[in-house]
Amino acid sequence: MVPGLKVLLLLSLHLLQETQSSLVHLSNNGYEGVVVAINPSVPEDERLIQSIKEMVTQASTYLFEASQRRFYFRNVSILVPMTWKSKSEYLMPKRESYDKADVIVADPYLKYGDDPYTLQYGQCGDRGQYIHFTPNFLLADNLRIYGPRGRVFVHEWAHLRWGVFDEYNTDRPFYMSGKNVLEATRCSTGISGRNVVQECRGRSCIARQCRRDSKTGLLEPKCTFIPDKSQTAKDSIMFMQSLDSVVEFCTKKTHNKEAPNLQNKMCNRRSTWDVIEESADFRNASPMEGVEAPPPPTFSLLKSKQRVVCLVLDKSGSMSAGNNGTRLIRMNQAAELYLIQIIEKESLVGMVTFDSTATIQNNLIRMINESSYLEISANLPREASGGTSICNGLRKGFKAITSSNQMTSGSEIVLLTDGEDDQISSCFEEVKHSGAIIHTIALGPSAAKELETLSTMTGGLRFYANEDINGLIDAFSGISSRSGNIAQQALQLESKALTIAGKGRINGTVLVDSTVGNDTFFVVTWTAQKPDIILHDPKGKKYTTSDFRDDKLNIYSARLRIPGIAETGTWTYSLLNKNVISQLLTVTVTTRAKSPTKLPVIATAHMSQDTARYPSPMIVYARVSQGFLPVLGANVTAIIEAEDGHQVTLELWDNGAGADTLKNDGIYSRYFTEYHGNGRYSLKVKAQARKHIAKLHLKQPNKSLYIPGYIENGQITLNPPRPEVPEATEAPVEDFSRLTSGGSFTVSGAPPGGNHTHVFPPSKVTDLEAEFEGDHIHLTWTAPGEVLDKGKAQRYTIRMSQHSQDLQEDFKNATLVNTASLRPKEAGSKENFEFKPETLKIENGTKFYVVIQASNEANLTSEVSNIAQAVKFIPPQVPDLGTRMPVPSLTIFVFVATLFIF
């Protein structure tokens, strides 16, 4: 590996939190700015607020003890929906919003379980996205199942804040240890219990010893580890926080490196406490001496308010530049689309234009009907002239808001500029003091370099658009509601730019699925002459050019709003360029959910960090979901564009290899390394499903451990069985198409472009599996690339040992496997390799550990893979049918609880 590259790799992967814009910060050991937001669909229930307060208060004390007196919760904001009744104790939110909340309270989609979980898909040490509790979890009596709610919160907080992973594995609950003992997957191994199978008929249950599978030698699939209620082990919170004795995280001393859990896989077998010690929180907090317990947290109750947005648009002289139409025209096209198609009804919207001075074109207007939108769009600037003063534009934006009897705090400003301004930092303090959220759109390569600072300091979004109109439309389309009400949000189905030869024609299709179709618009723009337009719906109804309304400002666009609900199916369009010369045409289609009760498939995207310094790789993340459930089998493509116009197209994968943390979790990922110079880059993602191959995964990954029961005084007391999903774990998803903007990021220190083979090694293999087939060991893994997860590696190195510690501590001296016949496949392919260990006689119980490395033609080598274990198990000659053997001295009691559904 290139000197220093490993450090850069770790640094780049550790900066995922930059994308979150969480308000949480640590001050003198106390977490401040924690936001718990209740989804707009949750009915009003004051008990939720009380339960949240009790949970956080309890969690604060538990966290203080678990962190060795380093951390506690000082203040927490609870954000209730706009749909709840107003009360005197409800304050106005500032920059708190549902979409940036640390904890969300929402019903599970399709009612599949109340297990708490954290949406976490970054690398080890990367912060998660949010914690999800259901109302039923917060209100029902589930103490025996999960333990006290405060303890559950600390378990999830460790996922969210410090990027550690679970130390159990519901898919591999048992493993063969180095001492040839079948162990439950856990940390620490000091947690005692028994492995039993529960067989119940109604309320009558028996327990028997687990049998070994005659093929694998492991315990049978229904075998369950039931812990002793009384324990002496103090760790670990990431395994079973429900046990009274568990008050610590696993440390280097107590960590179980053999357990096949996600913590070991993602963090190179390091303990959770080791990872926490490396966090910025830990480095910035010393233990509080002489303090037995932290002060109780304080709570603020906030109520979401109506959305307030002010457009602050640049009309300086540089906006008259541009190819295929001026920047001013393209800005007006995109801004009009935002006003008519993207901004939610009932929102309050104003507009300011600026050059060296600024003018309020519209104070806030409530978006009720078409006349509301036209009242603002009629004032879009017609001419570009003058200098650029971003601060003057912002000040007038604040004034437009306050002049309409609204507070700047919590309001949003959409700032678009293409010009340089060396005075922008002069109003940073005013911006901070305003409490406004500023979304920035940098148009072209000369936009002020400090522009993104405004977004970063206010928790706003950041976008970069090159010279084409699509980039601007995609940016504006990405500035949607922050309320959590998916039914209100506009969704992009198509955004395509096409250069058509003179007198040429192009044809295309747009898929409208059954979950959308409300408020559907088809928009066509051009640069020279309006084309002939023909559009057919799935039933054959025809729309022509005359049905598309021309823009009154003469900004080269025409729009068709489909009456009522757009027909489900494939729409076809045809555009004829009537001009004798070629011109650029664009097609944009937006829509909204057909019904508030059936959530549409949505796609969101972002980079692993907002800034990168070469040669630090980045990761592209795209999440495709319906409700809170992941959508599998989608075709997801990222388009990344540099300032010089160079585009890179990446197919994103949900295969659990390379940059992707978990297979089949609906998070599609890929490394990005193809830098072409410094400056701003934009990200756009297209997700689509065709030929009915997409599926909805009905089980949420990364759930809290559901405790089946406890052993108390030699007796097993069972908890109520987990509410099961139907036997099928997947449900079909109809074909769909979605586009989304992932914002922008900034790169420094990068060369203009070229071959990066001599900079980046192949990615680490993380899914190596090994098993005996006769006297041979069969290996499977996902192929890495020549450059991380792209291309084809040059060769593999495989080593083995009978002791896993040899591979961890003395890799180069472990036995080398002959791989002369092994030729690496293209990245993402499934690899298979078989070899016969020559060192020892293969007997029943023989065990080998195997690892693999990949190298590229520049002799850069990947990190060592996960350690795979192969155990030789020879079935007995007489099939072990087993007899029902009751566990000695065990009596079974069924703990009956009533679960209330709210």
N, C-alpha and C positions, 0 to 999 in steps of 0.2 A: 504494500500500500504506500502511496506517495506520502512522504513525511508531512505530518500535520493534517492529512485528509481525514483521518479517523476523528480527530478533534472537531474538524469542521462538520463532518457528518453528524456527530452527536449534537453539536451546537444547532445545526439547521433543524434537526428533528425535535429539538427541545423548545422550539419557539412557536409551537402551535398555538399557545395561549394568545399570541398577538392578534389572532383572527377573531378572538372571542369578544373583545371590548367589554368584558365583565367589569362592573364597578367595584368589585371586591379589592380591598387592599389591606395589608397588615400594618398596624400601627401600635407599637408598644405591646406586642403579644396579642392584641385583640383584632379580630377580623371585623372590618367595617364595610358597609355598602353591600351586604348580602341582600339579594332580592328574591323573594318567593312570590311568584305570580300565579293567580288563579285563572284558568282558561275561561273565556267568555261563555262557553257552553255549559259551565257548571252552575246549577241552580243556587240561588242565594241560601246560605246556611252559616249562621254565625258560629256554629260549633267548629267549623273548619278553622276559623281564625284562632279559637282557643286551643285547638289541638296542635296547630302549628307552633303557637307560643310555647306550649308545654314541651313539645318535641325538641325545639331549639334550645330551650333552657336546660333540659336534661342532657342534650348533646354537648352543650358547652362544658359542663362539669366533666363528662366522660372524656371529651377531647383533651381537656386540660390534663387529666391523669394519663391518658394514652400517649400524649406528646411530651411527657415528663415536664409538665408545667410550662410549656412553651406557647400554646395557642388556646384561645377561647373565642367565643362569639360576643362581640361588644354591642353591635347594633344591626338590626335586621329590618328591612322594609317588606311589608306584605301588601301586594298590589292586587286589589279586587277589580272585577270587570266593570265596565261602564253600565252593564245591564243591572247591576245591583243598586238598591236604593241608596240615595245620598244620606250621609250622616255627618253630624258636626265634627266627629273625630277623624273623618276621612280628609286627608290632606291632598294637595295637588302634586302629582309626580313631577320630578325634574327630568333627569335623563333615564329614570327607571322605565323599563318597558317589558312587555311579555317576551319579545323575541330576544332580549338580552338577559333574561332572568337566569339565575343560577339554579333555581328550583322551580319547576312548574307543577301545578296541581291540575290534573285533567283526567277525564274518564279514559279507560283503555279503549282502543279501537276494537270494535266487534265483541267487546266485553270478555276478552280473553285474559282473565287473571288480574290480580291486584299486586303482583310482585313489584316492589320498588326496583328501579334500575337506574344506571347512569349511562347516557349516550356518550360512549368513549371509543374512539377509533384511531387515536394517534399512536405514536410510538411510546416506549417506556419513558416516563417522566413528563409526557405531554398532558396538558390539562384537557379534561373532557368538555362536553358541550353543555349539558344540563342534567340535573337529577329529576326524575319523574315519579311523583307519588300520586296515587289515585285517591279520590275522596273517600272511597270505601276503606282503603288502607288507613287513612287518618282517623276514621270514625269507628271502625269495627274493633271488636276485641280480638286481637291477634297476637297477644303477648307470648303465648307458648310457641307460636309458629315462627316468629321472627325475633323474638326478644323485645325489650323496650324500644319504642320508636326512636328515642334519642340515640340509642346504640346503632340502630339501622342507619340513621342520618350520618353518623361518624363514618361508618363503613362506606357509604356512598360518597361522602365528602372526600375521603382519601382517593377514590377514583377520580373525582372531579378536579380536585385541587393539585394533587401530587402525581397523578398518572400512574398509580399502582393498579394491579390486577387481582382478580379473585384467586384464592388458593385452594378452591375446590374445583371439580370438573364433573359436571353431571353426565357428560358423554363418556368419560373414563373415570368412574368413581373408585376403581381399584387398580393397583399395579403390583408388579413383582419387584420387591426391593433387592438391593445388592446382597442381602443376607438370605435370599431365597424365601422371603416371607411375603405373603399376600397382604398388602397394606391398603387402607383407605387413603384416597388422595386428600391430603390435608397438611396443614402447617399450624402448629408443630405436631410431631408424632407423639408428643406427650399427652395429647387429648385422647382419653380412653373411651372405649365403647365396644360394641359387638356387631358382627356382620350377620344379619338375619334376613330371611324372606318372610314377609307378612302375607298371610292368606286369610282373606276376610269374606264372609258371607253375611251380608247385612251388618249387624253390629257384633257378630261373633267372629273373633279373630284368633288365629294361632300363629306362633312364630316357630320357625325351624332353622336349623343351621343351613348356611348357604352351601350348595353343591358346586363343584368345579366343572366348568364346561369341558366336555370330553375332547373337544378339538383344540381349544386355545390354552387350557389349563388355568384360565382365569375364573373368577367366580361368575355364577350365572347372572344373566342380565337384570333380574328382579332383585338381586341382592342389595341390601341397604345398610349403610353404617348408622347405627343408633348410638348416640353418645350417652355416657353416664351424666346424669344431672349434676352430680357432685364431682368436681374436678379440682386438681391442684395446678394444672397448666395455666399460665397467664396469657398465652398467645395461641391463636392470632385473631385479631379483629377482622382480617380479610378472609378468614375461614368461617368462624362460627361465633359472631359477636353476641349471640343470644345466651351463651353460657355465663353464669354469674362470675366465674373465676377469670374470664378472659378480659383483660384490661390493657393489653399491650399489642403491638405489632410484632411480627416475627423479626428477630434480629439475626445478625450473622452467626451468632452462637446457636440459635434454636432453629434456624431456617432448614427446611426439608428440600434439598436440591434435587432429590429423585422424583418428587411428585410431578406427574404429567399435567400441570396446571398452566394457566395462561401467564401467571406471574413469572414462572421459570422460563417459559417460552419467550416472552416479550422482553424480559429484563436480564437475560443471560444468567439465569439461576441466582440472581442476587435477591436478598431478602427485601421485604417491603420497607423496613426501617432504613436499609442502606439507600434505597431510592429517595425516601423522604429526607434523609440527611443531605442529599445533594440538591434539594430544592432551594429556590431563592428564599422561601419562607423560613426555612431552617437556618440558613446562613444569616438571616436578619433578625433572629430572635434567640435570646439567651433565656435559660430557665428563670422563672420569677422566684426569687429567694424569699423565704419567710412568708409565703402565701399558701394557705391551706386549700383555698377554693377561689375561683375567679368571681368577680362581681357578676350578678345576673345580667343577661342581655337586655337591651332596651328595644322596643318595637315601635315602628311608625306604620300607621295604616294609610295607604294611598289608594285613590280611586282613579282609574284610567279616564282620560278626558278625550273629547272629540279631537280628531286629528287636525293640526294646524300646520300648513305648509306655505312657505313663500319662495317663489322662484326668483333667483338673483342671477340675471343673464347678462353676459358680456356683449356689448355692441361697439367695441372699440374698432379702430381702423383695420387691424389685422384680421378681423372677422370677415372682411371683404375678399380675402384670399381663398385659394382652394381650387382643386381640380374637380371637374364634373359638378359644377355649381359651387357657390360660395359657402363658406362656413356658416354665415348668417342664415342662409336659406336652410341648410341642413339642421341648424339649431332650431329654427322655427318649426320645421317639419316634426322633429322629435318632441319638442315642447308641446306642440298641439296634440300629438298622439298621447302624450302623458296626461294632458288636461282632459281629453275626451274619453280615453280608453283605460287609463291606468289608475288615476286617483279615485279613491272610493267616494261614493255618494255621501252627502252630508258633511264631507270634509270642508274646512275653511281654507281657502287658497287665495294668495295675493301674488303680485308680481312687481319686481323692480328691475330696471335696466340700468347699466352703468358703462361709462367709458372712464374719463378722468374725473367726472362727476357722476352722480346717480340720481335717478328719478323714480318715484313711486308711480307705477302705471296703474296699479289696482291695490286698494286696501283689501282686506280679507272679504271674500265672497263665499257664501255657502253653496256648495255644488249640489244643486237640486235637480236641474234639468238642462236641456241643451242650451238654453239662453244663458245660463250661468257660465258654461264653458266658453261660449262665444264672446261673452263680455270681457273675458280675460284675453283669449286668443286674438281678438281684434286689436289689441295693443302690443302684440309682438313687434319688435323693431323692424322697420323697413330699410333703414340705411345704417351703415357701419362707418364710424369716424371717431377720432379722438384717441387719447391715451388709455391707460388701464389703471384703475385704482380699486382694487378688490375691497379694501377696508371701507371706502365710501359706499360701495354696493352693500356690504354687510350692515353698515349702520342704518342705511335706508330700509333694509329688510327688517331689522329690529323695529324700526319706527312704524313700518306698515303693519306689523303685528300689534304693537302696543296702541296704535291709533284706533285699532278695531276692538279695543277693550279686552285683549288677550295678553297673557304673559309670555315673554320670550322663553322662560324656563319650560322645557319639555316640548317646545315648538320645533319644527324642522325647517331648515333652509336648504334648498337645492342650489348650489353655487356652480355655475358653468363659466369657464374662461379658457381662452387660448393664448393669453399674453403673459409676458413677464412683468413682475411687479416687485421691486426691491424694498417696498415699504410694507409688505404684507404682515411682517412680524410686529408692526407698530400697534396692531389692534388685537393681538393674542390675548391680552389681559381682559379686554372688553368682551371678547368671545367667551372666555372662561366664566366671567361674571354673569353673562347673559343666561347661562343654563340651556341655551339652544343646542340642538343637534344639527351639525352641518354635514351634509352629503356633498362631496366634491366630484365634479366631472372635468377632467383635464382634456381639452380638445387640441390635438396636435402636439408635436414635440416641444414647442416653445412655452407651454403653459408654466406658470411660476412653480419652481421646484419645491417651494415650501407649502404648496397647496394642501398636500396630504396631511400636514401637521394639524390643520384645522379639523380634519375628520378624526384623526387619532385622539386629539385632546377632548373631543366632544362625543365620541362614541358613534360617529357617523360612518356612512359607507364611502368608499372611494372607487372611482372609475376612471378609465382612460379610453378615449375614443380616437382612432386615427382619422384619416380624411374621409372615410366612407360614412354614409348615413346609417348603415346598420349598427355600427359601433355605438352611435349616439342613441339610437332607438333601444338597443339592448341595455344601455346604461340607465336611461330613464325608466325602462320597464322593470329594472331591478330595484327601484325605490318604491317598494310597496308597503302596505300597512304593517305596523309593528304590534298589532293588537292580539295576534294569535287566532283571529277569525279567518280561517282559510277560505270560507265561502265568499268572503268579500274580495279576495285578492284576484287581480288580473293574472292570467296565465298566458304565456307565449306558446303558440303552437307552431309558428313558422317565422323565420326572419332570414330572408335570402336576398343576396345581391347578384344581379346577372347583367353582364355586358352583352348586348345584343347587336349584331351587325345590322347595317341599314337594310330595311325591308325584311328583316329576319323575324322569326317567330319562335317562342319557347313555350313548352307545356310543363305543367307541374301538378302535384297533388298535395292535399292537406288532409290529415286524418283528424276527425272530430269524434272523440269517444263519448260514451253515454253518460259519463260523470260530469261533462261540461256542455256548453252550448248556450249559456245565458250571456247576453251582452257581447255577442260575437261580432268582430269587425275584420274586414279585409281591407288593407290599405296598400295602394300602389303609388310609388314615387318615380319620378323620371328626372333627367337632367337637360333634355332639349325639347322634346315634343311628347305630348300625352299619347300613350299607346292605345290601340284597340284592345279592349278587355272582354273576355268571355269567361264566365264562371258557371259551373254546373254543380248543383247539390247532389247527394247520393241518390235521390229519387228522380233526377233528370231535370229539375227545374232550372231554367236558364236565366242568368243575370248578364247584362251587357254594359258597355261603357256608359250608356245613358243612366244606368241605375247607380253608378258611382258618383258621389257628389264632389265636385271640384272645390278646392279650398278657395275661400273668398280673398285670401291675401296673395294669391298667385304664387304660392310656394311649391309648385310642381308636385302636388299630391292629390289623390282622389280616394274617397273612402266610401265603403258600403257597410252599413249596419244591417245585419240579418234580422228581420222582424221575428219577435218571439224567441223561441228556442231553436238553435241551429240543428238541422237534421244530423243524426248520428251516422257516421260512415265516412267514406272517402269523397272529398270535394276535388274537382279538377278545374284547373284554370289554364287559359291560353292568352299570351300577351304578344301582340304584333307591333313591331317597331315601324311606324309609318314614315319615319325619317329616312333620308337616303344615307345618312351617316350613322355610325354606331353610337349607342348611348347606354348609360347605366340605368337599369330598372331595378326596383326593389319590391319585394312582396313581404308584408308583415301581417300576421293573423294573431289576434288576441281574443280571449274569451274568459268567462268566469264559470264557477260551479253551477251545474244545472239545479241543484237542490242543496239547501243547508244541511240536510240529513244524510246525504251520501257524499262523503269527502272524495275529492278527485286525487289522482296521482299527482304528486308534486316532485320537483327536482330542485335541489339547492347545491351550490358549489362554492369552494373557496380554496385558496392555496394554504400550505402549512404555515406560512408566515407572510407578513406584508413587505418585508425587505430581505434581501439576500446579498451576500458578498461572495463573488466567485472565488474558489470553486465549490461553494456550498450548494448541494442539490436541494431541490424543493419537492414537495409532494402535492399533487392535485387530488383533491377530495370532492366527490360528488355523492350526495345522498338521494336515493330514489325511494319514496315511501308513499303509502296511502294510510292516512291517519298516523298512528305511531308504529305501523308494521312495515317491515322492509319489503321492497319489491325485488325479486330475484329474476335473473335471466334477461335483463334489459340490455340493449346495445347502447353503451354510454361513450360518447366521444367528446374530448376536450379540444378546443381550438385556442391556442395561445399566440398572441400577436405582439411583436416587438415594435418599438418606435419607428424602425426603418421599414415597417410593413411586412417583414418576414413572418410567416405563419408556420406553426408546428401543430400537427394534428396527432393526438394521442388517443388510442383506444384504452379506456379505463377498465380495470378488472376487479371483480369481487371474488378472488380465488384464494385468499388467505396466504398469498406468497408475495415476496418482494415488499412493496410499500403497503400492501393490504394487510391489515391486522387480523381480521376474522373472515373466514369464508362464509358466504351466504348470509351476510348481515345487512345487505342493501347499501353498503358503503363501497363505492367503486373508486379505486385509487391507482396512482401511477407516479413514478419518479419523473421529474422534469429536470433535464440537464442541458438542453439544446439552446444555450444562450447565444443571442446575436447582438452583442454590444450592450452598453449600459442604458439606463433610463427606465421608463415605464413600460410595463407589459400588461395586456388585458387578457382576461380569461372568459371564455364562453363555453357552455356545456350543452350538448344535445343528448337527450335520453329518449329512446324510442323502443317500442316492442312490436314485433311483427310475427306473423304466422302462429300466434297464440302460444308462444313459448314462455312468456313471463308468468311468474307465480308470485302470490302473496304469501310470505312466510308468517305463519300464525303464531310462532313462538318468538318472543323477544329475547335476544341474547343478552348476556351480562346481567342476569337477574339475581336478586338476593337469594341466598340459600334457604329453601323451604325445609324446615326441620320436621322429619316424619314422626318424631317422638323422642322420649327420653327413657333411660333406665334409672329407676329410683328404688333403692333398697332391694335390688334383685328383680324388680318387676318392670315390665315394659308398659309405659303409658303412651298410647298412640295419639297423635294429633289428628284433627279432621283431614281427610285426604285432600290433596291439592285439587282445586277445580280444574278438571282436564279439558283440553280443547278436543274437538272431534279427532277420531283416529288419524285422519289426514292432517299432516302438519303444514300443508300448502293448499292454497286455493287459486284457481285460475284468475288471471288478470287479462282483461281484454286489451287488444292492441291500442297503443297510445303514442303520442309524440309531444315532447316538452322541450323548450329552450329556456336557459337561465343564464344570467350573467354572474360570474364569480368575482366581479370587481377587478381591481388592478393591484399590481405589486411592483416594487422598484428593485433594480439590480445594479450593483456597482462592481468594478474591478473585472468585468468580463471582456474577453476578446471579441472582435467583430463577428466571429462565427467560425465554423470549421469542425474538425474532428476532435471529439472529447475522449477518445479511447485512452489516451495517455494520461488522463486526469482522474477518471472514475473507474473503480473496479467493478466486477460483477456484484450483484446484490447477494446478501446472505440467504442461504436456503433455510427456511423456517418450518418446513412441513415434511422433513425426512421421516419415513416409516420403514421399519424392518421387521421381517418375520421369517421363520424357518419354513422351507418347503423341502421336505426330505432332509438331506444333509447340506443343502444349500441355503444361503441367506438371500432373500429377495428384498430389494430396496425399491422404494418409489419416492419421488419428490417432484416438485415443480421446477422447471429449468429457469435459472437466472439468465441474464443477458451478458453481452460483452461490456456494455456500459449500464451498470445497475440492472434494470429489468428490461433493457432494450437490446435487440440483436442476438448474437449467439456467442456463448463463451468458447474459449479455445480448448480447455481441458478441465477434467475433474481430478481431484486428489481425494481418495477415500482411505480413512484409517479406522482401525478397530482395536478393541481391548476387552478383556473380561472384567475390567474395573472402570467404571465411569470416571473416577477421579483421575485416572491416567490421561484421559482425553481432555479433562479440564485443566490440568496442571502441567502436563508434559506431552503436549499434542505431537510434537515432531518426532518423539521417540516411540510413539505407538505404532503398532503393526500396520505396514502399508499394504493396501489391497491392489492387486494387479488390475489396472483399468485400461490396458492397451486397446481393448476392443470397444471401449466406451467413447462415443462421439456425441458431444453436446448437441441438443436440439435448440430450436428457436425459443427465445424467452416466452414463458407462459405455457409451454408444452409439458405434457406429463412424461417424466423419465422413468424407465424401468431398468434395473440392473441386477444380475444374479451372480453370486460367486460362492465358492466352497472354501470355508476356513481350513487351512492346511496345518494349523499349529497343534491342535489337540484332537483327541478322540471325542466325537459328538455323542453325548449320553443324555439320558433323561435329566432335565434340569440345567443342561449346559446353557450358559447365558453369555451373549456378546453385546457390546455397545459399539455403535458405529456413528461416525461423523463424516461430513463431506465439505470440501472447499472447491470453489470454481476460480479459474484464472483466465485472463484475456490475453490477447497477442502482445500486449505491452508488459506482460508479466505482473500485472496488478492482480492481487488475490483477494477474494472475498473474506469476510469474517467466517469463522468456523460455524457450521450449522448447529441446529439443535441436535441433541444426542438421542439417537434412536436405539431402542432395546429389542433384541430378538432372543426369545427363550425357547429352547427345545423342549417340547412336551410330548411324551409318548403315551398315547391313550392305553388304559389297561386292556388286556386281552378280552376280559369279560366286561361288557358295557356296564358302567356304573349307573344303574337306574336310580339308585339312592332310595333311602327310606325316610319317612318323615321322622326326623329326630328332633324332638323338642329341645330347645336350648335349656341346659340345666338350670333349675331353680328360677325359671322365668315364668311369670304369670302375666297375661296380657290384659290390659285395661284399655278401653277406647275412650279417649277424652272427647266428649261431645261438646261442641260449641255452636252457637247460633251466629251465622254470619249475616249481618244486616246489609242489604243493598239499598243505597240511597240514590 
